[in-house]
Amino acid sequence: MAHAVVHWEIGAKDAATLETFYRDLFGWDIDASMPGYHLVAAAGDGIGGGIMQTPGGVPPYVTFYVTVDDLEAHLAKAERLGGKTIVPPTPIQNVGTFAMILDPEEHVIGLMKMQEAT
């Protein structure tokens, strides 16, 4: 099973400034209706993403999210391969559950188990 990249994210020191920058640079459609996390609409063949304000003590970052069928198994496998879990499995209502890891070079990567269709 291929593990698709399904979402990207920018964690910003100043999310409002970065949203203006990317909106003006690329014409991105940014939905600011969700407090603290603003969705960027997919365009053309691309995938959507999000821009969020990082909390104090968290450095800015850019990451992507990869779908997995078993979040816990992939977190354990990442750790065996030299990665580190930095955000444990966390539910997102009506979407699924995500977690975040550091790879062996300390890049932040998100893992996403999508909610089963009902």
Residue, then its C-alpha position, 0 to 999 in steps of 0.5 A: m500500500a502506498h502512503a500518500v502525502v495528504h496535507w502540508e502545514i506551516g507552523a509560523k512565529d507570526a501566522a497572520t504575516l505569513e498568511t498575507f505573504y502566501r496569499d499575495l505571493f501565490g493567490w492562495d485561498i485561506d479559510a480563517s474560520m477555524p481559530g488557531y488553524h487556517l486551511v489553505a485550499a487545494a488548487g489544481d492537482g495540488i493538495g491543501g494545507g494549513i498555516m498555524q501559529t506556533p505556541g511559545g517554545v515551538p520553533p517555526y516549521v514546515t511539514f507534510y502529512v502521510t497517510v498510514d493504516d496503523l498509526e501506533a505501528h508506524l510510530a513504533k517503526a519510526e522509533r525503531l528506525g531512529g525517529k522520535t514521536i513528538v506529538p502522540p496520536t491526537p484526534i481531529q473531529n470528523v477527519g481522523t487521528f494524527a501524530m508527529i515524529l522527528d526523523p533521524e535528522e530532526h525533520v518534523i513529519g506528520l502521520m495521519k490515519m483517516q477516519e473510516a467512512t460511515 
